[in-house]
Structure formats: C-alpha cells, structure tokens
C-alpha cells in the first residue's frame, strides 16, 4: 500500500530467493515454460519447434543477409550438422567462440567477460542441458531484463548455409552452447538482425542485473587503472570499445575500428626495475591482435623477469593481447564496468542498493525536467533515507551511484525509441522530514533544495551518475526532458550508507500485525493502538502507554478525522514510533527507562529537531515527571506532537510562499498551552 504518487520500493538485498523474477525463480519469457514443454516433447517423443521464434526468415530479420544468401539458409539441428554434438565440451572458455556474419561483437565481448564468472555463467546458462540425456530439441537460457530475470526457451534449429553456421560458432565444431545462447538472446531482441550493432554495456547488464558505468577515455579519469583493478578483484565484468571508423577496418597497429573488446585482465609488472600497468584485451573475432608495445611479439617482454614472462605472455593468435594502460586510453573510446556486486565503486566489498519501478504517464506523471516549474513536481518521487554508522558518520558523506533505465516500448530492439531522460536529487530539510501528504508540492522543488542532478539528459537506455551525499533524507525525481512523454523506467540507487525507503510498509514488520487486525476491526482505535504499542514497542519492565496517551496520538495522526487510524495513517505512525523508540533507548545512557534533561537534548537532536535550551526545559516540565525526566511514552508523544505542529506550519508557509522565522514560537504556543 504505497503512498499515492510515490514509487514502490523494492529492497533487493532482502528479496526472497523464491520471488517471481528472482534468479532462483525467473519469469517465463512469452509465457513458455521450459519444464512443461520439455516434458511434453519427451512424452510425445517429438523434437521441439518454437512457434514464438520460428526457424524462418522472420527470426533472421530484415536487412541482415543479402536476398541470395537468405534464400540459401537452411535451419538444421546440431545432430544434422555434426554426428556427435555437445552442449558444453571440456568446460567453457573465452577462446571458445568466433564471431559470424552478424555485427554483435558487443554481445560476444560480453560473453567473453562472462566466462570468467562461474556462478553468473551458470545462472544464465543452465548446465543440466544436454544432447545426450533427455534430448528433445529444446534448450533455455536466463537473462536479466529491466528488473527481472526471465527464462527464455528456444529450439535448437540453427541457421546454416552449406551445412555451416552463419552466425557465432565454436572453435570446436561439435560444441554448441554459444550458438544456442546467441539464438536465445536474438529471441529476446526480436530477431538476429535486432542484435546488429549495440553497446557492450547492454549485454553486461542483461547478464548480471547489477551496477554499470561507462567511462569515457578522452580524457581518461585519473584513477582508471585502480578502478579497473578493483573491478577485476571483485569479479566484475568489463568491456571496451574503439572509436567509430570505416566499418570494422583494421588499423596498422592491429586495432579494429568501431569494435567491442573484452577486458580479460589487469596487472602491474616490473619492467627494468620500473612498475608498468597493463590491460589484457580479447577480440571476439578470435584472432587479430594489437601490434604495439607489450603485444605478443613485443621486445618489451624481454625487460621482465622470466617468471612474469611465463605467467603473462602467450604468443597464440587467439585474439587476446596485453597493452599498457596509456596505449589503452589512446586507442579505445570507452570502458564499461558491470559489477556483480557494486562495492568496487567504493573500494569496499560492502554496499547497499535498492530499486523501484515507475512510469511517466502523459497528463499525470510526465512532468518533464526541472525547467518546467509548473509540472515538474508531478513526476514520480522516490523518497529515501541514507543512514550512516561509525566512520561513515564521521566522514559525513559518501559516494552514491544512481542508475535510471527506461524500458523499451517495442518488442523488436531496433524499433525501440528512447526519450531524453535524467534525474534530480533534492535534500529534505529536517522541518519537512515528516511530510506525509503524498507528493511534495511544486514550491518544494526550488533550486535551493536541489543537491545533485544528471549532467545531461540522454536519449539512451540508461543514464548513470556518481554523487557525494551526506546521510539524511532525499527525494529523487526521475524525468523525461520534455513534459508529456510516456515510458516505464527502473531507478536503482547504490550506496555504502544503508538505504531506507521512507515510504514502503514492507520495512515495518509490525505493520503486518496491523493487517491482521484490519481483517477483524478494519480500523484501529485508541484501545487497539494501546495494545499494539504495549505488546511491540515497550521493552522489559518499562511503563506502558496509557489509554489517554493513545487517544492523544490517534487525534494527532487521524487526518481523516474519523476517531480511528486507517491503514495509511497507522503506517505513518508506526514508522515514527519505531524510530523514536530506538532513539529513546540509544540515548537512555543510565538505562533507567527515563530521559534526563541532557539525555532528552541528545534524543531530540537525534530525531532531527533543533530547539533552544529554554524551549527544551519547558517541554521537560510539560511532559516529564516531577523531576523533569521523560518516559518512553512521554518522549514519543512529545516528538509526535512537535513534528505534527511543525509540519502543519510548514504546509501553510509552503502554500503561501512564506519563511519560518516563528517556528519555535508557534510550537511553544500550540504545545504548551
């Protein structure tokens, strides 16, 4: 039951392994179940033929082959091509594949990176498939597609001319995993022709579903090699691309223009007593290598120790080679890094992340960029809190990585059109932190609250940015550049801070107890609230909540003025009560169940409220016992009333365009009287 107009958040770190669309339970692509189809084929002793991706010219697609060659295409099963086919023979290697007559080097370069990661590889390529056991002419592969994993079923009829595969093939003629995987991805894209030309980042994302970033190499970032080294250490997938040129022309130095390569290694070695940083690359053609310094036959290798030469140098013409990081930056345009776990962005193995789905709808939630002041606020608003601990708090800021991906509007990849998209991030000031009226209104989105935004709006599948943000609460607003443009999107945030969606009842387990009560009572009154609070909030022998306090709390939170709390009102209350309870216990240093004046000062500040010492003393007298100390019940009631009164004043000021010089005076008059 999300707040109106606020994106539904999903905590991926806590996602159950059996959820639909998860790696362990992928969705069926085009509603085709591999198990059911496989079982049916075995029972009928039939070979599967995929009507959803038929073995004819529709699956090859337009414009890929010349008409005379297209007429020569014959679809054959591997057993018709070789007498002893294998799905995987002697394991999988980056050297297995050779690119065919399809310009999908971006896809094959990503496969080269995939071969290094066994667990991810087996997630995509189920290894129980075989031509020897329970063969029925049906295979399946799994890809991540815009927030969910899908299981893609294919038959094993492959396009050939004169008995030879025309697209990707293995260097071992009777191994077929690569050709079948290419067919499965072609089915996802719409056809083989839809795979013609692309960015390696797209395939890397579809293989992992994790954080991705592209670095421009003209000029390169100063920490490039260190970042690539950390990425390699963390098991991330990496690829790169050369600047566009004359098709796939080969330069005199051996580098192919407009071509994707796999980054297969980074290393630092000693050359004549000096350290040299190297990058190892793989051409998906399976041949054709760099001819400059540190290439296979370069005299530079004579300057290293025999042990390093033995470890690093290979003189096979297999498409793989070393080059210095300086030569790498001079000859390549971009490098893409896709992390199996995005900790490499921070030089750490720990990272928090979360995603949300959303949609821009023309006329309602497609407000355009911040330049359109009257409609910008109508965009989806994603509200999060960054919570730091220990050294993070001392540092008070950390890198946050945000990804915005728009979903395709067409089945066929080459027909997809992308809007110019970007996002803006706004700081939620402490006096607005308890805003619960749905979306923040237009006056909030002024330039003074804007803390970060994308440098440029891009008409691409994904835009990503790094930011440094302190702990606190933020609103992320994804948008198209122009108002009125409809599309679905996936927003993902990565941070070393813990990320909490401010809205989203799934974070608060006791809420589900409330759902059980709803089935019996439909709404919660003061007596039922008293029971919930005393059973779930009060610890040990502390005094519980009185019925009078619960009546006061209901009155504060009862926005619908019914004398009861509905589901939405209770959720807003419960999130606060849990947070204030934790603050109370953390600041009760004497552990006597009461807050002294000094402890109260710390607790109020931890709740994000700034008050003067005089005002604090008045509150202690008003809500404390005869000695001025506050119980848990009194503290929570006090803070709830303070935030309620301040939010009402803020709402008035926002609507009137006023400032807040008299906030403390207002609270004094409304709370102590």
N, C-alpha and C positions, 0 to 999 in steps of 0.2 A: 504494500500500500504506500507507494512513494508520494512525496509531496507533489501537488499539481505543478507542471512545468519544469520539474527538476529531473535530470537524467536518472534512470535507475542504475544504481551502482552495483557492481559485482566484485567481491573480494576474491581474486583469483588464487591468492595464497591459501585461502580457506576452502576453496572449491572442492567438493567431494569428487573422488576419482570416478565414481559411477554416474555422475551427472550427464545428461544428454549433451553432446557436443564436446565432451572432455576427451583427452587422449585414450582413456580406457573404454569410453563408450561413445565413439564418433557417430554423428548423424549419417543416415543413408543419403547418398547423392542421387537425386532424381528418384527417390523412394525405391531404390533397388537394393535388396538385402542379399549380401553375398552368401550367407549361410543357407537361406531359403532357396536361392537359385542354384547353388551348388548341390544341395540335397536333391532338388528336383531333377537336375541333369543326371546325377548318379542313379536315381531310381528309374529314370527312363532310358538310361544308357545312351544319352544323347550328348552332343557337343554344343556348348552354349554359343548362341549368336545374339549379339547385343543389338536389339532394335533401337535403343536410345542413342547408339553411336554405331550406325550400320557400316559394314565393310563395303563402302562405295564412295563415289566422288564427293558426296556431301560431307563425309568425315575428313577428307583431304582438304576441302575448302577451295575457294576461288583464287585464281591468280598465282598459285604456288608452282605448278608444273605447266610446261607448255602443252597444248592440246594433244600433240602427237605422243608425248610421253605419258600423259594422263590416260590416253587410250590403251597404253601398254601395261598399265598397273594391274596386277593380279594379287588378290588377297589370299595369303597362304598361312596355315598354322605352322609353328616351328617344326613339327614332325614331318611336314611336307617339304621343309627346306633342308633339314639335316636328319639323318637317321637316329641320332641319339641326343636330343635336346636336353638342356638342363636350365633350370631357373637361375640358380647361382652355382658356379663351378669353382671350387677351390677358393672360396671367400670372395669378398668384394674389394676392389682396389680402384684408386683414382686413375689408374692406367688402363682400365678395362674398356673404355668407350672411345669411339671415333665418330665425330660429327658427320651427318649425312647431308642430303640436299635441302636442308631446312635451316634457315637463319636463326637458330635458337641456341647460339653459343652462350647466351645469358643463362639459360636453363641448364645446359650441360656443365658450365663452370660452377654453378651452384651444386650440382650433383657431385662434382669433384671435391668440393668442400665437405659435402655430406658424408663421404666415405670415411672421413676421419672420426666420426662420432657414432659409435656402435649403437648406443641406446636410442638416439634420434633416428638413425638409419632404420632400425628395426621397428620404430613407431610408424614410419612411412611405408616401409617395405616388409609386410608380414612374411617371415621366413618359413612358415609351415607349408607354403605353396610348392607344388612340385609337378613335374611331368611324369614322375614315376609312381606316385601314390595318389589314389583317388583323383586321377586326372579327368577333368570334364570340359576342358577348353575354356575355363573361367578363372580369372585372377582378380585381385583387388589391391588397391593402394590407398593411403590416407594422406590427406593434405589439410593444412590449416587455411580456412577461408573466412576472413573477416570476423574473427572472434570465436569461431567454432571449428572443430575438426570434423571432416567428412570422409566417409568411406566410399571410394569410387570403384565400381565394378566394370570390368571390360571382358570381352572375349579375346582370344589370342590370335585372331586373324590379323596379319600384319601386311602392309602394302609392299609389294616387291615388283621388280622388273627383271625379267630373265632369271628368276629364281633368287635374286639378291635383294636384301633390304635396301630401300631407297633413303630411309632416314637413319637415325642413330643405330649403330651396331657395335657389337663387342669385338675386341681384337681376337677373342677366342670364338670361332664361328658357331659353336653349339651352346653358347651362353646367351640368355635372352632377357634377363631382368631389366636391362637398360632400355631395350626396345619396348617392352611392355609398360615400363614406368612412363616413358615418353608418351605412349598412347593414352594412358590414364590421364596425364596432365593435359594432353590435347583435348580430351573429352571435357575436362573442366573448363578449358579456354573456349570451347565451341568447335574447334577443328584443328588440324595440323597447321593450316595457314594462319590461324589466330595466334600461333606461337612464333610466327616470323617476326623477329625484331622485338627487343624488350630490354629491361634493366635487370641486372642480376639481383638487385635488392628485392624485387617482386618474388622471385623464386626462393630466395633465402628466407623471406618472411613466411611463405607458404610451406616451407619445410620445418619451421620452428615455432612460429607464432609469437616470437619474443622481440625484445627491443632491437631496433635497427637504426643505423645512422649512416649517412653518406658524407664523406669528407671530400671537398674539392682540393686538388693538389696544385693549383696555380693561384696563389702560392699555397704550400702545404702548411698545416698547423705545426707549430714548433715542437709539440710533444708527439708527433705522429708515430715514430717508431716505438716509443714507450707504450703508447696506446695499443698499437698492433701487437706488441709483445704480451701485454696483459691479456688482450683478447685471445691470443693463441693459448696462453696458460689457462684461461678459464674455459676453453673448449668452444669458443665462438666460431662461427662460420664467416669466412672472409672472401671477398672477390674484388675485382677491379676492372676498369675499362679504359681503353685508349681513346684519344680524341677522334672524332669522326674524320673520315678522309675519303678516298676514292674506293668506296665499297669496302672490300676486305683486302686491299692492296698490302703487300708485304714490303716494308721499308728495307733499305740496305742493311740496317742493323738487326733485321730478323723480326722486328715487332710488327704485328698486324694492325692496320688502321681500323678504327671503329669496331673493336673486337673486345669480348669479355674474357677475362682470365680468372683462374682460381688462385688465391693466395694459400699456399700449402705449407709455409713455414717462415719463421723469422729467427735470426740467430746473430750473435755477436762473436766474432772470432778475432784472433790476434794475427796481424799481418806485419811481418818485420818488426815486431815489438809494439805495434800500434793497434788499438781496437778498431774493427770495421763492422758496421751494422749492415746486415744483409737481409734481403727478402727473397723467398723462393716462390716461383710462379709456375702455373701449368696452363698450357694452351689446350683447350678442349678438342682441337683437331687431332690431338695425339701425336703431333710432330710439329716442327717449325719452332726454333728457339732463338733467343737473344744471342747476339754475336759479339757483344762488347765485354767490358771488364767483368770478371767473375762468371762468365759463361763457361760451358763445359771444357772448352779448349783454351781458356784464357791463361796467360803466363802468371796471372795474379795468384793462382793456386800454388805456385812454387814458393811463395813467400810465407806459407802457413806450415804448421807442424805436420809431420806425416800422419799423426793421429787425427787431426782435424780434416786433412785431405781425405783420409779413409772414411771418416764419418759423414762428410758433407758432399763430396764430389761424386757425381755419376756422369758418365760420358755416353749414356744411351740416348739415341734420338727418339725420346718419348714425349717431347713437348714440355718437359719440366726443366727449369734452369734457375740459377741464382743471379742476382744483380744487387748492387749497392742501393741503399735507400735513396741516395741522391739521384742515381740514374733512374730509379723507380719513379720518383717525383717528376723528373724531366720527361719521361716517356708515357706516363699514364695521366688521365684526367681526373679520375675519381677512385676512391677506395670505399667499399661497403663493408660494414661490420654488423653482423647479426648475432646477438648473444643468446646462448641457451639459457643463461642467467645474466642479467644486465649488470652484475657487480663490477665488471671490468671498466665501466664508465667511471667508477669511483676508486679504483684500485683496491677493491674490497670484495669479499665473497658474499657479503650480506646486502640485500636490497629489498625494499618493499615495492609492491606495484599493485595497481588495480585498474579496471577498465569499466567503461559504460557504453551502452548503445544509445543512439539517439537519432532523431530525424529532423531535418528542416522541412517545414511544410509551408508552401506559398500561402500568404494571407494570415498565417497564425504564428509559426515559429521560425520563419525565414526572414530575419530582420536585417541581414546584411552586416557590413563591418561597422566599426565604431564611428565612422564618418557620418553614418545615418543615425543621428542622435534620437530621432523620434521613434525609430523602430528597433534599434539595436537591442534594447532590453528584452524584446520578445523572443530572442534566440534561446535555445536550451541553456540552462545554467547548471553547471556541475560544481557543487559545493563540497570542499574537502578541508580537513584539518591536518597539518603536518605536526607531528608530536616527536620531539627530540628528547634524548636522555644522555646523561653523562657528558662526554666530550662534545657531543653534538650540540648540547645546550650551551656549553662554554664557547664553542665556535659560533653559535647562534645563526649559522647559515650553512646551506649545503646545496650542492648541485641537484636540480630537479630536471628530469627528462620527460618531455611531453610529446606524444605522438597523436596526430589526428589523421585518420584514414577514412576516405569516403568510399562507399560501396558501389560497385558497378551497377548501372541501370539496364544493362543488356546482357543476354546470355553469351553472345559472341564477344570475345575480348577486343577485337579490332573495331567493334561498333560502339564501344563504351566511350562516353564523353564525360569529362571531368570539369566541375566548376573550379573557379579560383577559391581556395579555402585557406583559412588561418584561424588563430585563436588569440584571445586576450585574457590576462590574469589580473584580478583585482583583489586587493587586500580588504578583508572585512575588519573594520575598526572594532575595538572592544565594545563600544556602546551599541554596535549593530550585531554583535555576535549571537544574540538570541532572537534575531528576526525569524519569525515563523509564519509569515503571511504568504507563503508560496514564493513566487519570484520576487527578486529585488526590483524596485521600480526604476524608471528612467533616471531620476535625479541621482541615484547612487553611482551610475556609471559615468562619472566625470573623470577627467584626466588626472585629478589629484589622487584618485584611488587606484589608477592603473599602475601596476608594478612590473609587468612584463607582457610581451606580445611577439608574435612571429615577425621576422624582419620583412618578409614579403609574402603576399598571397600567391599561391602557385596552383596552376591547373594540372595537378598531378594526383596520383592515387594517395600519396601520403606526404604530410609535412611534419617535420620534427624540429625541436629546438631544445637547447640546454639553457637553464636559468639558475641563478643563485637566489634562493628564497630562505628567509628565516622561518623558524617554527611559528605557527599561527594558522589562521583560517583564511581561506581564499575562495573566490568564485572564478572558475574557468568558463569562458564563454566561447565555444566554437562557432564559427560563422562562415558563410559564403561572402565573397566580396560585395556582390550586389544583393539587394533585398529581393525576395520573391522567388529564389531558386531552390527547388525541392531536391533533396537527396538524403540518403541514410548515411550514418557515419559511426565510427568506432573511435572513442577517445581513451588513451591509455596514459597513465602517469607512473613514473618510476622515481623512487627517492630512497636515500639512506635513512631519512626520517620514516617513522611509522605513518602510514596514510590512513586516515579515517574519513569515510563519507559522512558529512554532517547530517544528511538525511539518509534514511535507509533503515528500516526496523530490524533487518536481519542481524544487525550488530548487537542487539539487546535481547539476550535470551529470555529474560522475564517477560518480554512482550508476548511471547507465545503462551505464557500462563494467562495473560490477559485475554488472548484469543480464545482460550478455553472458557474463561468466564463469560465472554461475549455470547457463546453458544447458549448459556443459561440465563444471563442477565441482560445481554445486548448492550448495556452501558454500565459504567461504574460510578457509583455514588460515593459519598464520603465514608460510609461504613465499609464498603468493599475496598476502597483505597486504603483505609487504615489496616485492614487485614493484609493486603499485599505488601505494604511498606514494612509492617512489623515482622512479617514472615521472611522477607527477602532483603531488606536493607539494614535493619538493626542487627548488630552483632553482639554476641555474649550477653552480659547482664545489663547492658545499657538500657536506659528508659526508652520505651517505645513512643510512637506517635499517638497523641490524644485525638479523640474524635473532633474536638474543637479545631485543632490544627489542620486536620484533614478537610474540614469544612472550609477553612480559610484557603487552603491550597486549591480545592475544587473551584472556589469562587475566582481565584486568580487565573486559572487555566481554562475556565469554561467560556470559550469565545462564542459558542453558540447560545449561551445564556439559557440552558435547559436545567441547570442544577445537577447535571451529570457530566462525565467525561466520555466523549465518544472515542473511537479508535485513534483518530488523528490527534486529538487533544491529549489522550493518555500517552501516546508515543512521545510527543514533545516533552511532556512532563517527565516521563521515565528516564529519558536520555539525560536530563538535567539532574535528576535526583541521584542517579548512579554516579555521575561526575562529581557532584558536590559531596556525596558520601565519601568518595575516595580522597577528595581534598581534605575533608574533616579528619579522617584517620591519619593522613600523612602529616598533618600539622598539629595533631594532638601529641606533642612530644612527651608530656607527662603520663600519657596512656591512662588517664583517669576518666575518660569519656566526657570531658568538658574542655572548652577552649578559653584560656585566659585572654586578656586583652592583647598581649603580644602575639599569642598564637592566632587570635582572631585576625589581627592585622595581616599576618602572613597568609592565612587562609583566604581572606577576601581578595588579596592581590593575586593569589593563585587562581581564583575564579575569574580573573580578568577585569576586576573593578578597582578603580582608583578613588579613594576617599581621603579626606583630611583626618588628622588625629582627633580633632574635636568632633567631627561627624561620627567617627568610629566609637568614641566614648558614649555619645548619645545613643547609638544603636545598641551598645552593650547594656546600657541602663534600661532601654526599652524592651529588649528581647532576652536579656540574661537573667540569672538567678540573683538573689540579694547581694552576692559578691561580684556580680558583673560577668560571670562566666556563662558560656552558651553550651547547651546540649546539642546533640546531632539534630534533634527535632527543631530547635530554635534556629540553628545555623541554616538549615535548608530552607525553612520558612522565610528567614530574613533575606537570603540571597535570591530566592524566587521572587519576593516582593520587590527587591531592588531592581532586578532585571526587567520585571514586568512594568514597573513605573517608568524606568528609563526608556524602554522600547516604545511605550506609548508617546512619550515626549518626542523621541526621535522621529516617529511616524508623522507627528504633527509638523515638525520642523522640515522634514523632507518634502512634504506636500506644499509647504508654504515658502520653501527656499530660505529658511531661517537658520541661524547658527545656534549653538547650545551654550551660551555663557552662563545660564542659570540652572544647569542640571542639578547641582548639589542642593541649591535652594529648593528646587522643585521636589526632589526626593525627601528633603527634610520636612517640607510641609505636608506631603502626601503620606509619608510613612510614620511619622512620629505623632501626628495629630490624632 
